[in-house]
Structure formats: C-alpha cells, structure tokens
Amino acid sequence: MHLKQLTLLNFKSYEHAEIELHPKINCFVGDNGEGKTNLLDSIFYLSMCKSNFNSIDYQNIKHNQEFFVIQGAYERNEKLENIYCAVKREAGKTFKRNGKDYQRLAQHIGFIPVVIISPTDSSLILDGSEERRKFMNGVISQYNNPYLQDIIRYNKLIANRNKLLKSITRGQGFNQELFEVIDEQLSELAKPVFTQRNEFTQKLSPIFQHYYTAISSGAEKVELVYQSDLQESEFMPLLKENIEKDRILQYTSRGIHKDDLVLTLNNHPIKKEGSQGQQKTYLIALKLAQFNFIQKLSGIKPILLLDDIFDKLDMNRVEQFIKLVANDEFGQIFITDTSKARLDVILDKINTGYKVFTVKQGQIVETAQK
C-alpha cells in the first residue's frame, strides 16, 4: 500500500498543494516553520480522521479561511482508493472513501494504517499515564475496531459516573441503583479492554526489545510493563470498595482509565535515567515495534512518517536505524529534516528509489528523484 497523490486546500500553512509521491521514500527538506510537519500531519489525518498534533479540527484550518480539504489517492491491494476529508468551521467534519460518506469515523480507522515518529513523542516518556494509554489505544484501534467502540463507550460511562459523583456534593442525593447499573456496564466493557491491552503489551515487548538492540547495538536493557488495577481484582469489587473515596474525590479513582505502560531502561524509569539520545532511541524503537505489530495483524505495511527524528542521535544510531527501515520489511516512508546534507548522507546508504522535495513558505517543489 502507498499514497500516490496528495492534495491540500487551506490546511494549516498550505493554501494549495498537490504532489505526486514515490511509492518507497519521500523526503521533505526545509527550515523550521516552513510546513514540513504540517504535510506529514495531513497524511496522518487521512488515516486516523484527526490531527496528530491538534485534536480541535477547526484549528487546523488556514487562518482567515472557512474550511480545509485533504485528499489522498492510494494504491491498496492493487486497487485505487480515494480518501477525502473536509472540515468546515460551522458544519463539522466530512470523511469519504471513493465518494461515499462514512456513517461513523471509527469505520475508517485501520483501513490505511499509519505510524508517526515525531519530537512530540517525548510526551510518552515525560508526561503522565494518559499519554501512554493514548498510545495503546491508538495502536490497538488500528487492527481491532470493537476495542475502539468499547473505549468510546467506557469513557462516556466514566464521564457520566463522575458527573453523578459531583452531583452528590451538590445535595442531589446518592442513587445507589443508578450507580450499580453504570458499574455493571463499566465492568463488562473493562474486561475486554484489559485483555487486549495485556496481550498487546506481551506481544509488543519482545519486538520493541529487538529494535532497540538493533539501533543501540545492544548497549542497554529495555522493558515495557503493563500496569492495571484489574491485575489485582475484578472491576466491580474495586468500584464498590472505593465508592466512598470516589464520593469525596468526585471522580472514579480506579479502573482501566488509570492504566499505565511503564517504560524502563536498565531496570529504571527511562524518564529519570535516559539521556536525550537514549530517550529518542527508545521512542523510535517503540514506534518501529508498533509498525511491525500492526503489519503482522493487518497484513498491510503501515505508512511510516518520520518527522525530524535524526536530531540528538549520533551517526552510529542513525545508520543502524536507516539499515532497518530501508529493507523490504517497511513500505512507504516519509522523512522530514532541516539538513539537506544529513539527508544526502542517509539517502546514499539506501539502495532504493526516492523523491526529495524542498518546502518553503507553504510551497513544495520536487528537487531530486531516483
């Protein structure tokens, strides 16, 4: 599978752009702020129905415009697939496949699998558990649509339960029967989510370790550990045991919405122990494992988006990484970088076809091809 043609209209910094793409490697060179990341984000949008960087749709519309349009022509399983996305300030979002509207956006997730590696991935290490749950949800949802539906329903129920907990403090009384109904529904949804996350971590961890060892030349020991309240108890007893605590806190304190994925380096949290280079290697290996995992389950090679990932990596790790992604295991790859010289070194080590584009002030110009 690969993206053949991309068209943008009023998307972020782009008034209009239309480019023909290489089926293997596409490189975009330019200074910071010229629109390289926006270009990759448009490709992510066509796969995940949202921006990787700004979840508020209308804020991705170019300033002083009323809408944006992203269109992509893909070759998937030897068939042409046209994906269309439009967002209007007052009318919301439209998503189409081959001219037909999706009834629900969730139906599209996973059809065009994608993996993005960018500087913002540092939030997986530096921020709280919510970011790591988003990571797990984002990966599993691309190959398991029922999981996505369960997460959506679970989050809505948790929001309703928290609303009820807050209403108690306003003197509206404690409706035990209503809580029991919600808790039963939460328990039914939590079990398959917990099972999927647990299986996902067990399968992802050895793949992740393989990629980290390959990039770092085996210099460090890494591990992924899934933590969940459901490892200690069934969900219903947990909710009942903590109801008084929840009434005081005014939110649900236990459950899969508190799960975490612990990231360690040499048996210590990577957040505390890892250098910038080690943390970046960690994130790259994690995303490559995500790629491998999705490919094995879906049978389709995801599109790989590499946004300015070579900064803070020594050349040995860059070379090891390039050896990994340049082989037949990976499909179409998009790379952004501020350094043309660094890209030239990288491309010289790749025995495959590519296109190079220069990006400046919202304009994209093809400058090299092999």
C-alpha positions, 0 to 999 in steps of 0.5 A, a space after each residue: 500500500 502507498 499514497 500516490 497523490 496528495 492534495 491540500 486546500 487551506 490546511 494549516 500553512 498550505 493554501 494549495 498543494 498537490 504532489 505526486 509521491 514515490 511509492 518507497 521514500 519521500 523526503 521533505 527538506 526545509 527550515 523550521 516553520 516552513 510546513 514540513 510537519 504540517 504535510 506529514 500531519 495531513 497524511 496522518 489525518 487521512 488515516 486516523 480522521 484527526 490531527 496528530 498534533 491538534 485534536 480541535 479540527 477547526 484549528 487546523 484550518 488556514 487562518 482567515 479561511 472557512 474550511 480545509 480539504 485533504 485528499 489522498 489517492 492510494 494504491 491498496 491491494 492493487 486497487 485505487 482508493 480515494 480518501 477525502 476529508 473536509 472540515 468546515 468551521 460551522 458544519 463539522 467534519 466530512 470523511 469519504 472513501 471513493 465518494 461515499 460518506 462514512 456513517 461513523 469515523 471509527 469505520 475508517 480507522 485501520 483501513 490505511 494504517 499509519 505510524 508517526 515518529 515525531 519530537 512530540 513523542 517525548 510526551 510518552 516518556 515525560 508526561 503522565 499515564 494518559 499519554 501512554 494509554 493514548 498510545 495503546 489505544 491508538 495502536 490497538 484501534 488500528 487492527 481491532 475496531 470493537 476495542 475502539 467502540 468499547 473505549 468510546 463507550 467506557 469513557 462516556 460511562 466514566 464521564 457520566 459516573 463522575 458527573 453523578 459523583 459531583 452531583 452528590 456534593 451538590 445535595 442531589 442525593 446518592 442513587 445507589 441503583 443508578 450507580 450499580 447499573 453504570 458499574 455493571 456496564 463499566 465492568 463488562 466493557 473493562 474486561 475486554 479492554 484489559 485483555 487486549 491491552 495485556 496481550 498487546 503489551 506481551 506481544 509488543 515487548 519482545 519486538 520493541 526489545 529487538 529494535 532497540 538492540 538493533 539501533 543501540 547495538 545492544 548497549 542497554 536493557 529495555 522493558 515495557 510493563 503493563 500496569 492495571 488495577 484489574 491485575 489485582 481484582 475484578 472491576 466491580 469489587 474495586 468500584 464498590 470498595 472505593 465508592 466512598 473515596 470516589 464520593 469525596 474525590 468526585 471522580 472514579 479513582 480506579 479502573 482501566 482509565 488509570 492504566 499505565 505502560 511503564 517504560 524502563 531502561 536498565 531496570 529504571 524509569 527511562 524518564 529519570 535515567 535516559 539521556 536525550 539520545 537514549 530517550 529518542 532511541 527508545 521512542 523510535 524503537 517503540 514506534 518501529 515495534 508498533 509498525 511491525 505489530 500492526 503489519 503482522 495483524 493487518 497484513 498491510 505495511 503501515 505508512 511510516 512518517 518520520 518527522 525530524 527524528 535524526 536530531 540528538 542521535 549520533 551517526 552510529 544510531 542513525 545508520 543502524 536505524 536507516 539499515 532497518 527501515 530501508 529493507 523490504 520489511 517497511 513500505 512507504 516512508 516519509 522523512 522530514 529534516 532541516 539538513 539537506 546534507 544529513 539527508 544526502 548522507 542517509 539517502 546514499 546508504 539506501 539502495 532504493 528509489 526516492 523523491 526529495 522535495 524542498 518546502 518553503 513558505 507553504 510551497 513544495 517543489 520536487 528537487 531530486 528523484 531516483 
